Amino acid sequence: MQRSTARREGSPFTGLGPVFMKEFSDHLSSARMMVLMLFVIAFGALTVAPSLTELRNVTESDTFLFLRIFTSASSRVPFSFTAALGFTIPLLAIGLGFDSVNGEFNRRTLSRVLSQPIYRDALLLGKFLGALATLAVALVALWLIVLGAGLLLLGIPPRGVEVARGVAFLAVAIAYGGVWLAASMLFSVIFRSTATSALCALGVWLFFLIVWPLIVPAVVLAFASPDMLSGRASIDETLAFIQFQSFLDRLSPNTLFGEAVIGLLNPETRTLGPIIQSQMYGAIMGAPLPFGQSLLLIWPQITGLIAGMIVVFAAAYIIFQREEVRA
């Protein structure tokens, strides 16, 4: 007895362009996007304005003065612009994706969309790419605003290497936002209630932001040897202990984003882990790394963010493909 298998005709990405453009235009013109953008700009201005005021009074020579705008924290505001972005990017991404799928279910429009010559592959990917493009536009606009403010107040143009590091920082920020966008879309696929999906996405973000840094030291101490606890461990054991803790820390997207920002916007950073004597051989203390070497330094963090985004989106894709859609 032969089994008949149904094969899809044409490309699974048929209709990806219209879905992408529809989602992109809806996000850009929505009141929610305007509120989120005002929140991000206000939060960014809160950190950049005091930093620019203090940098204007710097008299010594600094070849990376424009990068200090993003990384320096003033005495009035105890966190930098990049630290503020680490807090606001997940909120912006979750705000764009928490109702991307279940909103269609609740409005009973998903069956109408899928009745058109559009596969589920193109629908979910188009929604993800549309929201990711919206996030990229918001971050690029914010970066240009900060760059323009620095140009006006400092009175000097940025060098080419500073612009290159800024563009690379934008790419890292978009990948970081893509992780939380994929997570919010995953909960949007799992739950029918938009409030539940938003709360779950926010809960996961708060877990990695607050709870995970508290759990990691306890887990590491639970696996520590008696020699490590008493301070009699060898150098190899100590390095393995630190690397294990770094591995657990880097399971959080927040840690990956923070380390990538440090490696990019602080050119003097030579390593993101423990420093041993062999690594310091021939090194000039305080000398900045070339841009290519800084990229190599943070390449594992960038790869981790992109891999996390792909894995979470793949989970949402698999669940969405198996769901039943009724009219």
MODELLER restraints for C-alpha pairs under 7 A, 6 or more apart:
rsr = mdl.restraints
at = mdl.atoms
rsr.add(forms.Gaussian(group=physical.xy_distance, feature=features.Distance(at['CA:12:A'], at['CA:119:A']), mean=5.95, stdev=0.5))
rsr.add(forms.Gaussian(group=physical.xy_distance, feature=features.Distance(at['CA:12:A'], at['CA:121:A']), mean=6.08, stdev=0.5))
rsr.add(forms.Gaussian(group=physical.xy_distance, feature=features.Distance(at['CA:12:A'], at['CA:122:A']), mean=6.49, stdev=0.5))
rsr.add(forms.Gaussian(group=physical.xy_distance, feature=features.Distance(at['CA:13:A'], at['CA:119:A']), mean=6.96, stdev=0.5))
rsr.add(forms.Gaussian(group=physical.xy_distance, feature=features.Distance(at['CA:13:A'], at['CA:121:A']), mean=6.34, stdev=0.5))
rsr.add(forms.Gaussian(group=physical.xy_distance, feature=features.Distance(at['CA:13:A'], at['CA:122:A']), mean=4.65, stdev=0.5))
rsr.add(forms.Gaussian(group=physical.xy_distance, feature=features.Distance(at['CA:14:A'], at['CA:118:A']), mean=5.89, stdev=0.5))
rsr.add(forms.Gaussian(group=physical.xy_distance, feature=features.Distance(at['CA:14:A'], at['CA:119:A']), mean=6.89, stdev=0.5))
rsr.add(forms.Gaussian(group=physical.xy_distance, feature=features.Distance(at['CA:14:A'], at['CA:122:A']), mean=6.42, stdev=0.5))
rsr.add(forms.Gaussian(group=physical.xy_distance, feature=features.Distance(at['CA:15:A'], at['CA:118:A']), mean=5.20, stdev=0.5))
rsr.add(forms.Gaussian(group=physical.xy_distance, feature=features.Distance(at['CA:15:A'], at['CA:122:A']), mean=6.13, stdev=0.5))
rsr.add(forms.Gaussian(group=physical.xy_distance, feature=features.Distance(at['CA:16:A'], at['CA:122:A']), mean=4.64, stdev=0.5))
rsr.add(forms.Gaussian(group=physical.xy_distance, feature=features.Distance(at['CA:16:A'], at['CA:123:A']), mean=6.57, stdev=0.5))
rsr.add(forms.Gaussian(group=physical.xy_distance, feature=features.Distance(at['CA:16:A'], at['CA:126:A']), mean=5.34, stdev=0.5))
rsr.add(forms.Gaussian(group=physical.xy_distance, feature=features.Distance(at['CA:19:A'], at['CA:123:A']), mean=6.29, stdev=0.5))
rsr.add(forms.Gaussian(group=physical.xy_distance, feature=features.Distance(at['CA:19:A'], at['CA:126:A']), mean=5.17, stdev=0.5))
rsr.add(forms.Gaussian(group=physical.xy_distance, feature=features.Distance(at['CA:19:A'], at['CA:127:A']), mean=6.66, stdev=0.5))
rsr.add(forms.Gaussian(group=physical.xy_distance, feature=features.Distance(at['CA:20:A'], at['CA:126:A']), mean=4.37, stdev=0.5))
rsr.add(forms.Gaussian(group=physical.xy_distance, feature=features.Distance(at['CA:20:A'], at['CA:127:A']), mean=6.05, stdev=0.5))
rsr.add(forms.Gaussian(group=physical.xy_distance, feature=features.Distance(at['CA:20:A'], at['CA:129:A']), mean=6.39, stdev=0.5))
rsr.add(forms.Gaussian(group=physical.xy_distance, feature=features.Distance(at['CA:20:A'], at['CA:130:A']), mean=4.85, stdev=0.5))
rsr.add(forms.Gaussian(group=physical.xy_distance, feature=features.Distance(at['CA:21:A'], at['CA:130:A']), mean=6.79, stdev=0.5))
rsr.add(forms.Gaussian(group=physical.xy_distance, feature=features.Distance(at['CA:23:A'], at['CA:127:A']), mean=5.92, stdev=0.5))
rsr.add(forms.Gaussian(group=physical.xy_distance, feature=features.Distance(at['CA:23:A'], at['CA:130:A']), mean=5.16, stdev=0.5))
rsr.add(forms.Gaussian(group=physical.xy_distance, feature=features.Distance(at['CA:23:A'], at['CA:131:A']), mean=6.87, stdev=0.5))
rsr.add(forms.Gaussian(group=physical.xy_distance, feature=features.Distance(at['CA:24:A'], at['CA:130:A']), mean=4.50, stdev=0.5))
rsr.add(forms.Gaussian(group=physical.xy_distance, feature=features.Distance(at['CA:24:A'], at['CA:131:A']), mean=6.35, stdev=0.5))
rsr.add(forms.Gaussian(group=physical.xy_distance, feature=features.Distance(at['CA:24:A'], at['CA:133:A']), mean=6.96, stdev=0.5))
rsr.add(forms.Gaussian(group=physical.xy_distance, feature=features.Distance(at['CA:24:A'], at['CA:134:A']), mean=6.20, stdev=0.5))
rsr.add(forms.Gaussian(group=physical.xy_distance, feature=features.Distance(at['CA:27:A'], at['CA:33:A']), mean=6.14, stdev=0.5))
rsr.add(forms.Gaussian(group=physical.xy_distance, feature=features.Distance(at['CA:27:A'], at['CA:134:A']), mean=6.71, stdev=0.5))
rsr.add(forms.Gaussian(group=physical.xy_distance, feature=features.Distance(at['CA:28:A'], at['CA:134:A']), mean=6.65, stdev=0.5))
rsr.add(forms.Gaussian(group=physical.xy_distance, feature=features.Distance(at['CA:36:A'], at['CA:92:A']), mean=6.25, stdev=0.5))
rsr.add(forms.Gaussian(group=physical.xy_distance, feature=features.Distance(at['CA:37:A'], at['CA:138:A']), mean=6.89, stdev=0.5))
rsr.add(forms.Gaussian(group=physical.xy_distance, feature=features.Distance(at['CA:40:A'], at['CA:88:A']), mean=6.36, stdev=0.5))
rsr.add(forms.Gaussian(group=physical.xy_distance, feature=features.Distance(at['CA:41:A'], at['CA:142:A']), mean=6.67, stdev=0.5))
rsr.add(forms.Gaussian(group=physical.xy_distance, feature=features.Distance(at['CA:43:A'], at['CA:84:A']), mean=6.95, stdev=0.5))
rsr.add(forms.Gaussian(group=physical.xy_distance, feature=features.Distance(at['CA:44:A'], at['CA:81:A']), mean=6.02, stdev=0.5))
rsr.add(forms.Gaussian(group=physical.xy_distance, feature=features.Distance(at['CA:44:A'], at['CA:84:A']), mean=6.58, stdev=0.5))
rsr.add(forms.Gaussian(group=physical.xy_distance, feature=features.Distance(at['CA:47:A'], at['CA:77:A']), mean=6.29, stdev=0.5))
rsr.add(forms.Gaussian(group=physical.xy_distance, feature=features.Distance(at['CA:47:A'], at['CA:79:A']), mean=6.98, stdev=0.5))
rsr.add(forms.Gaussian(group=physical.xy_distance, feature=features.Distance(at['CA:47:A'], at['CA:80:A']), mean=5.90, stdev=0.5))
rsr.add(forms.Gaussian(group=physical.xy_distance, feature=features.Distance(at['CA:47:A'], at['CA:81:A']), mean=5.43, stdev=0.5))
rsr.add(forms.Gaussian(group=physical.xy_distance, feature=features.Distance(at['CA:48:A'], at['CA:69:A']), mean=6.59, stdev=0.5))
rsr.add(forms.Gaussian(group=physical.xy_distance, feature=features.Distance(at['CA:48:A'], at['CA:81:A']), mean=6.11, stdev=0.5))
rsr.add(forms.Gaussian(group=physical.xy_distance, feature=features.Distance(at['CA:50:A'], at['CA:74:A']), mean=5.85, stdev=0.5))
rsr.add(forms.Gaussian(group=physical.xy_distance, feature=features.Distance(at['CA:51:A'], at['CA:69:A']), mean=6.22, stdev=0.5))
rsr.add(forms.Gaussian(group=physical.xy_distance, feature=features.Distance(at['CA:51:A'], at['CA:72:A']), mean=6.40, stdev=0.5))
rsr.add(forms.Gaussian(group=physical.xy_distance, feature=features.Distance(at['CA:51:A'], at['CA:73:A']), mean=6.18, stdev=0.5))
rsr.add(forms.Gaussian(group=physical.xy_distance, feature=features.Distance(at['CA:51:A'], at['CA:74:A']), mean=5.22, stdev=0.5))
rsr.add(forms.Gaussian(group=physical.xy_distance, feature=features.Distance(at['CA:52:A'], at['CA:69:A']), mean=6.45, stdev=0.5))
rsr.add(forms.Gaussian(group=physical.xy_distance, feature=features.Distance(at['CA:52:A'], at['CA:150:A']), mean=6.84, stdev=0.5))
rsr.add(forms.Gaussian(group=physical.xy_distance, feature=features.Distance(at['CA:56:A'], at['CA:154:A']), mean=5.85, stdev=0.5))
rsr.add(forms.Gaussian(group=physical.xy_distance, feature=features.Distance(at['CA:64:A'], at['CA:162:A']), mean=6.85, stdev=0.5))
rsr.add(forms.Gaussian(group=physical.xy_distance, feature=features.Distance(at['CA:66:A'], at['CA:158:A']), mean=6.16, stdev=0.5))
rsr.add(forms.Gaussian(group=physical.xy_distance, feature=features.Distance(at['CA:66:A'], at['CA:162:A']), mean=6.96, stdev=0.5))
rsr.add(forms.Gaussian(group=physical.xy_distance, feature=features.Distance(at['CA:67:A'], at['CA:162:A']), mean=6.62, stdev=0.5))
rsr.add(forms.Gaussian(group=physical.xy_distance, feature=features.Distance(at['CA:67:A'], at['CA:265:A']), mean=5.88, stdev=0.5))
rsr.add(forms.Gaussian(group=physical.xy_distance, feature=features.Distance(at['CA:70:A'], at['CA:80:A']), mean=6.49, stdev=0.5))
rsr.add(forms.Gaussian(group=physical.xy_distance, feature=features.Distance(at['CA:70:A'], at['CA:81:A']), mean=5.04, stdev=0.5))
rsr.add(forms.Gaussian(group=physical.xy_distance, feature=features.Distance(at['CA:70:A'], at['CA:82:A']), mean=5.80, stdev=0.5))
rsr.add(forms.Gaussian(group=physical.xy_distance, feature=features.Distance(at['CA:71:A'], at['CA:80:A']), mean=5.38, stdev=0.5))
rsr.add(forms.Gaussian(group=physical.xy_distance, feature=features.Distance(at['CA:71:A'], at['CA:81:A']), mean=6.25, stdev=0.5))
rsr.add(forms.Gaussian(group=physical.xy_distance, feature=features.Distance(at['CA:71:A'], at['CA:82:A']), mean=6.13, stdev=0.5))
rsr.add(forms.Gaussian(group=physical.xy_distance, feature=features.Distance(at['CA:71:A'], at['CA:265:A']), mean=7.00, stdev=0.5))
rsr.add(forms.Gaussian(group=physical.xy_distance, feature=features.Distance(at['CA:72:A'], at['CA:80:A']), mean=5.41, stdev=0.5))
rsr.add(forms.Gaussian(group=physical.xy_distance, feature=features.Distance(at['CA:73:A'], at['CA:79:A']), mean=5.06, stdev=0.5))
rsr.add(forms.Gaussian(group=physical.xy_distance, feature=features.Distance(at['CA:73:A'], at['CA:80:A']), mean=4.42, stdev=0.5))
rsr.add(forms.Gaussian(group=physical.xy_distance, feature=features.Distance(at['CA:86:A'], at['CA:254:A']), mean=6.97, stdev=0.5))
rsr.add(forms.Gaussian(group=physical.xy_distance, feature=features.Distance(at['CA:89:A'], at['CA:177:A']), mean=5.75, stdev=0.5))
rsr.add(forms.Gaussian(group=physical.xy_distance, feature=features.Distance(at['CA:90:A'], at['CA:177:A']), mean=5.85, stdev=0.5))
rsr.add(forms.Gaussian(group=physical.xy_distance, feature=features.Distance(at['CA:90:A'], at['CA:180:A']), mean=5.68, stdev=0.5))
rsr.add(forms.Gaussian(group=physical.xy_distance, feature=features.Distance(at['CA:93:A'], at['CA:135:A']), mean=6.90, stdev=0.5))
rsr.add(forms.Gaussian(group=physical.xy_distance, feature=features.Distance(at['CA:93:A'], at['CA:177:A']), mean=5.67, stdev=0.5))
rsr.add(forms.Gaussian(group=physical.xy_distance, feature=features.Distance(at['CA:93:A'], at['CA:180:A']), mean=5.85, stdev=0.5))
rsr.add(forms.Gaussian(group=physical.xy_distance, feature=features.Distance(at['CA:93:A'], at['CA:181:A']), mean=4.77, stdev=0.5))
rsr.add(forms.Gaussian(group=physical.xy_distance, feature=features.Distance(at['CA:94:A'], at['CA:180:A']), mean=6.21, stdev=0.5))
rsr.add(forms.Gaussian(group=physical.xy_distance, feature=features.Distance(at['CA:94:A'], at['CA:181:A']), mean=5.61, stdev=0.5))
rsr.add(forms.Gaussian(group=physical.xy_distance, feature=features.Distance(at['CA:94:A'], at['CA:184:A']), mean=5.38, stdev=0.5))
rsr.add(forms.Gaussian(group=physical.xy_distance, feature=features.Distance(at['CA:94:A'], at['CA:201:A']), mean=6.77, stdev=0.5))
rsr.add(forms.Gaussian(group=physical.xy_distance, feature=features.Distance(at['CA:96:A'], at['CA:131:A']), mean=6.17, stdev=0.5))
rsr.add(forms.Gaussian(group=physical.xy_distance, feature=features.Distance(at['CA:97:A'], at['CA:131:A']), mean=6.99, stdev=0.5))
rsr.add(forms.Gaussian(group=physical.xy_distance, feature=features.Distance(at['CA:97:A'], at['CA:181:A']), mean=5.69, stdev=0.5))
rsr.add(forms.Gaussian(group=physical.xy_distance, feature=features.Distance(at['CA:97:A'], at['CA:184:A']), mean=5.31, stdev=0.5))
rsr.add(forms.Gaussian(group=physical.xy_distance, feature=features.Distance(at['CA:97:A'], at['CA:185:A']), mean=5.25, stdev=0.5))
rsr.add(forms.Gaussian(group=physical.xy_distance, feature=features.Distance(at['CA:98:A'], at['CA:184:A']), mean=4.76, stdev=0.5))
rsr.add(forms.Gaussian(group=physical.xy_distance, feature=features.Distance(at['CA:98:A'], at['CA:185:A']), mean=5.73, stdev=0.5))
rsr.add(forms.Gaussian(group=physical.xy_distance, feature=features.Distance(at['CA:98:A'], at['CA:188:A']), mean=5.41, stdev=0.5))
rsr.add(forms.Gaussian(group=physical.xy_distance, feature=features.Distance(at['CA:98:A'], at['CA:194:A']), mean=6.54, stdev=0.5))
rsr.add(forms.Gaussian(group=physical.xy_distance, feature=features.Distance(at['CA:98:A'], at['CA:197:A']), mean=5.84, stdev=0.5))
rsr.add(forms.Gaussian(group=physical.xy_distance, feature=features.Distance(at['CA:98:A'], at['CA:198:A']), mean=5.25, stdev=0.5))
rsr.add(forms.Gaussian(group=physical.xy_distance, feature=features.Distance(at['CA:99:A'], at['CA:188:A']), mean=5.59, stdev=0.5))
rsr.add(forms.Gaussian(group=physical.xy_distance, feature=features.Distance(at['CA:99:A'], at['CA:194:A']), mean=5.37, stdev=0.5))
rsr.add(forms.Gaussian(group=physical.xy_distance, feature=features.Distance(at['CA:100:A'], at['CA:185:A']), mean=6.44, stdev=0.5))
rsr.add(forms.Gaussian(group=physical.xy_distance, feature=features.Distance(at['CA:100:A'], at['CA:188:A']), mean=6.41, stdev=0.5))
rsr.add(forms.Gaussian(group=physical.xy_distance, feature=features.Distance(at['CA:101:A'], at['CA:188:A']), mean=5.53, stdev=0.5))
rsr.add(forms.Gaussian(group=physical.xy_distance, feature=features.Distance(at['CA:101:A'], at['CA:189:A']), mean=5.77, stdev=0.5))
rsr.add(forms.Gaussian(group=physical.xy_distance, feature=features.Distance(at['CA:102:A'], at['CA:188:A']), mean=5.38, stdev=0.5))
rsr.add(forms.Gaussian(group=physical.xy_distance, feature=features.Distance(at['CA:102:A'], at['CA:189:A']), mean=6.24, stdev=0.5))
rsr.add(forms.Gaussian(group=physical.xy_distance, feature=features.Distance(at['CA:102:A'], at['CA:191:A']), mean=6.93, stdev=0.5))
rsr.add(forms.Gaussian(group=physical.xy_distance, feature=features.Distance(at['CA:102:A'], at['CA:192:A']), mean=5.09, stdev=0.5))
rsr.add(forms.Gaussian(group=physical.xy_distance, feature=features.Distance(at['CA:102:A'], at['CA:193:A']), mean=6.71, stdev=0.5))
rsr.add(forms.Gaussian(group=physical.xy_distance, feature=features.Distance(at['CA:102:A'], at['CA:194:A']), mean=6.39, stdev=0.5))
rsr.add(forms.Gaussian(group=physical.xy_distance, feature=features.Distance(at['CA:103:A'], at['CA:194:A']), mean=6.78, stdev=0.5))
rsr.add(forms.Gaussian(group=physical.xy_distance, feature=features.Distance(at['CA:104:A'], at['CA:110:A']), mean=5.06, stdev=0.5))
rsr.add(forms.Gaussian(group=physical.xy_distance, feature=features.Distance(at['CA:111:A'], at['CA:325:A']), mean=6.25, stdev=0.5))
rsr.add(forms.Gaussian(group=physical.xy_distance, feature=features.Distance(at['CA:111:A'], at['CA:326:A']), mean=6.26, stdev=0.5))
rsr.add(forms.Gaussian(group=physical.xy_distance, feature=features.Distance(at['CA:111:A'], at['CA:327:A']), mean=5.28, stdev=0.5))
rsr.add(forms.Gaussian(group=physical.xy_distance, feature=features.Distance(at['CA:120:A'], at['CA:321:A']), mean=6.82, stdev=0.5))
rsr.add(forms.Gaussian(group=physical.xy_distance, feature=features.Distance(at['CA:132:A'], at['CA:178:A']), mean=6.39, stdev=0.5))
rsr.add(forms.Gaussian(group=physical.xy_distance, feature=features.Distance(at['CA:136:A'], at['CA:174:A']), mean=5.97, stdev=0.5))
rsr.add(forms.Gaussian(group=physical.xy_distance, feature=features.Distance(at['CA:151:A'], at['CA:157:A']), mean=5.84, stdev=0.5))
rsr.add(forms.Gaussian(group=physical.xy_distance, feature=features.Distance(at['CA:165:A'], at['CA:264:A']), mean=6.08, stdev=0.5))
rsr.add(forms.Gaussian(group=physical.xy_distance, feature=features.Distance(at['CA:165:A'], at['CA:265:A']), mean=6.64, stdev=0.5))
rsr.add(forms.Gaussian(group=physical.xy_distance, feature=features.Distance(at['CA:169:A'], at['CA:261:A']), mean=6.63, stdev=0.5))
rsr.add(forms.Gaussian(group=physical.xy_distance, feature=features.Distance(at['CA:169:A'], at['CA:264:A']), mean=6.75, stdev=0.5))
rsr.add(forms.Gaussian(group=physical.xy_distance, feature=features.Distance(at['CA:172:A'], at['CA:302:A']), mean=6.52, stdev=0.5))
rsr.add(forms.Gaussian(group=physical.xy_distance, feature=features.Distance(at['CA:175:A'], at['CA:305:A']), mean=6.05, stdev=0.5))
rsr.add(forms.Gaussian(group=physical.xy_distance, feature=features.Distance(at['CA:175:A'], at['CA:306:A']), mean=5.98, stdev=0.5))
rsr.add(forms.Gaussian(group=physical.xy_distance, feature=features.Distance(at['CA:176:A'], at['CA:253:A']), mean=6.91, stdev=0.5))
rsr.add(forms.Gaussian(group=physical.xy_distance, feature=features.Distance(at['CA:176:A'], at['CA:257:A']), mean=6.45, stdev=0.5))
rsr.add(forms.Gaussian(group=physical.xy_distance, feature=features.Distance(at['CA:176:A'], at['CA:305:A']), mean=6.06, stdev=0.5))
rsr.add(forms.Gaussian(group=physical.xy_distance, feature=features.Distance(at['CA:178:A'], at['CA:309:A']), mean=5.86, stdev=0.5))
rsr.add(forms.Gaussian(group=physical.xy_distance, feature=features.Distance(at['CA:179:A'], at['CA:305:A']), mean=6.80, stdev=0.5))
rsr.add(forms.Gaussian(group=physical.xy_distance, feature=features.Distance(at['CA:179:A'], at['CA:308:A']), mean=6.18, stdev=0.5))
rsr.add(forms.Gaussian(group=physical.xy_distance, feature=features.Distance(at['CA:179:A'], at['CA:309:A']), mean=4.26, stdev=0.5))
rsr.add(forms.Gaussian(group=physical.xy_distance, feature=features.Distance(at['CA:182:A'], at['CA:309:A']), mean=6.15, stdev=0.5))
rsr.add(forms.Gaussian(group=physical.xy_distance, feature=features.Distance(at['CA:182:A'], at['CA:312:A']), mean=5.80, stdev=0.5))
rsr.add(forms.Gaussian(group=physical.xy_distance, feature=features.Distance(at['CA:182:A'], at['CA:313:A']), mean=5.09, stdev=0.5))
rsr.add(forms.Gaussian(group=physical.xy_distance, feature=features.Distance(at['CA:183:A'], at['CA:201:A']), mean=6.52, stdev=0.5))
rsr.add(forms.Gaussian(group=physical.xy_distance, feature=features.Distance(at['CA:183:A'], at['CA:312:A']), mean=6.07, stdev=0.5))
rsr.add(forms.Gaussian(group=physical.xy_distance, feature=features.Distance(at['CA:184:A'], at['CA:197:A']), mean=6.92, stdev=0.5))
rsr.add(forms.Gaussian(group=physical.xy_distance, feature=features.Distance(at['CA:184:A'], at['CA:198:A']), mean=6.99, stdev=0.5))
rsr.add(forms.Gaussian(group=physical.xy_distance, feature=features.Distance(at['CA:184:A'], at['CA:201:A']), mean=5.32, stdev=0.5))
rsr.add(forms.Gaussian(group=physical.xy_distance, feature=features.Distance(at['CA:185:A'], at['CA:316:A']), mean=6.86, stdev=0.5))
rsr.add(forms.Gaussian(group=physical.xy_distance, feature=features.Distance(at['CA:186:A'], at['CA:313:A']), mean=6.88, stdev=0.5))
rsr.add(forms.Gaussian(group=physical.xy_distance, feature=features.Distance(at['CA:186:A'], at['CA:316:A']), mean=4.52, stdev=0.5))
rsr.add(forms.Gaussian(group=physical.xy_distance, feature=features.Distance(at['CA:187:A'], at['CA:197:A']), mean=4.89, stdev=0.5))
rsr.add(forms.Gaussian(group=physical.xy_distance, feature=features.Distance(at['CA:187:A'], at['CA:200:A']), mean=6.96, stdev=0.5))
rsr.add(forms.Gaussian(group=physical.xy_distance, feature=features.Distance(at['CA:187:A'], at['CA:201:A']), mean=6.80, stdev=0.5))
rsr.add(forms.Gaussian(group=physical.xy_distance, feature=features.Distance(at['CA:188:A'], at['CA:194:A']), mean=6.85, stdev=0.5))
rsr.add(forms.Gaussian(group=physical.xy_distance, feature=features.Distance(at['CA:188:A'], at['CA:197:A']), mean=5.36, stdev=0.5))
rsr.add(forms.Gaussian(group=physical.xy_distance, feature=features.Distance(at['CA:189:A'], at['CA:316:A']), mean=6.43, stdev=0.5))
rsr.add(forms.Gaussian(group=physical.xy_distance, feature=features.Distance(at['CA:189:A'], at['CA:320:A']), mean=6.12, stdev=0.5))
rsr.add(forms.Gaussian(group=physical.xy_distance, feature=features.Distance(at['CA:191:A'], at['CA:197:A']), mean=5.97, stdev=0.5))
rsr.add(forms.Gaussian(group=physical.xy_distance, feature=features.Distance(at['CA:208:A'], at['CA:252:A']), mean=5.85, stdev=0.5))
rsr.add(forms.Gaussian(group=physical.xy_distance, feature=features.Distance(at['CA:209:A'], at['CA:254:A']), mean=6.82, stdev=0.5))
rsr.add(forms.Gaussian(group=physical.xy_distance, feature=features.Distance(at['CA:216:A'], at['CA:245:A']), mean=6.92, stdev=0.5))
rsr.add(forms.Gaussian(group=physical.xy_distance, feature=features.Distance(at['CA:216:A'], at['CA:248:A']), mean=6.39, stdev=0.5))
rsr.add(forms.Gaussian(group=physical.xy_distance, feature=features.Distance(at['CA:216:A'], at['CA:249:A']), mean=6.72, stdev=0.5))
rsr.add(forms.Gaussian(group=physical.xy_distance, feature=features.Distance(at['CA:220:A'], at['CA:245:A']), mean=6.16, stdev=0.5))
rsr.add(forms.Gaussian(group=physical.xy_distance, feature=features.Distance(at['CA:227:A'], at['CA:233:A']), mean=4.88, stdev=0.5))
rsr.add(forms.Gaussian(group=physical.xy_distance, feature=features.Distance(at['CA:249:A'], at['CA:255:A']), mean=6.39, stdev=0.5))
rsr.add(forms.Gaussian(group=physical.xy_distance, feature=features.Distance(at['CA:250:A'], at['CA:256:A']), mean=5.72, stdev=0.5))
rsr.add(forms.Gaussian(group=physical.xy_distance, feature=features.Distance(at['CA:253:A'], at['CA:305:A']), mean=6.55, stdev=0.5))
rsr.add(forms.Gaussian(group=physical.xy_distance, feature=features.Distance(at['CA:256:A'], at['CA:301:A']), mean=5.15, stdev=0.5))
rsr.add(forms.Gaussian(group=physical.xy_distance, feature=features.Distance(at['CA:256:A'], at['CA:305:A']), mean=6.95, stdev=0.5))
rsr.add(forms.Gaussian(group=physical.xy_distance, feature=features.Distance(at['CA:259:A'], at['CA:272:A']), mean=6.89, stdev=0.5))
rsr.add(forms.Gaussian(group=physical.xy_distance, feature=features.Distance(at['CA:260:A'], at['CA:298:A']), mean=5.29, stdev=0.5))
rsr.add(forms.Gaussian(group=physical.xy_distance, feature=features.Distance(at['CA:260:A'], at['CA:301:A']), mean=6.05, stdev=0.5))
rsr.add(forms.Gaussian(group=physical.xy_distance, feature=features.Distance(at['CA:263:A'], at['CA:269:A']), mean=5.77, stdev=0.5))
rsr.add(forms.Gaussian(group=physical.xy_distance, feature=features.Distance(at['CA:263:A'], at['CA:294:A']), mean=5.91, stdev=0.5))
rsr.add(forms.Gaussian(group=physical.xy_distance, feature=features.Distance(at['CA:263:A'], at['CA:297:A']), mean=6.78, stdev=0.5))
rsr.add(forms.Gaussian(group=physical.xy_distance, feature=features.Distance(at['CA:263:A'], at['CA:298:A']), mean=6.08, stdev=0.5))
rsr.add(forms.Gaussian(group=physical.xy_distance, feature=features.Distance(at['CA:264:A'], at['CA:294:A']), mean=6.00, stdev=0.5))
rsr.add(forms.Gaussian(group=physical.xy_distance, feature=features.Distance(at['CA:267:A'], at['CA:288:A']), mean=4.76, stdev=0.5))
rsr.add(forms.Gaussian(group=physical.xy_distance, feature=features.Distance(at['CA:267:A'], at['CA:289:A']), mean=5.38, stdev=0.5))
rsr.add(forms.Gaussian(group=physical.xy_distance, feature=features.Distance(at['CA:268:A'], at['CA:286:A']), mean=5.73, stdev=0.5))
rsr.add(forms.Gaussian(group=physical.xy_distance, feature=features.Distance(at['CA:268:A'], at['CA:287:A']), mean=5.92, stdev=0.5))
rsr.add(forms.Gaussian(group=physical.xy_distance, feature=features.Distance(at['CA:268:A'], at['CA:288:A']), mean=4.23, stdev=0.5))
rsr.add(forms.Gaussian(group=physical.xy_distance, feature=features.Distance(at['CA:268:A'], at['CA:289:A']), mean=6.07, stdev=0.5))
rsr.add(forms.Gaussian(group=physical.xy_distance, feature=features.Distance(at['CA:270:A'], at['CA:289:A']), mean=6.98, stdev=0.5))
rsr.add(forms.Gaussian(group=physical.xy_distance, feature=features.Distance(at['CA:271:A'], at['CA:297:A']), mean=6.98, stdev=0.5))
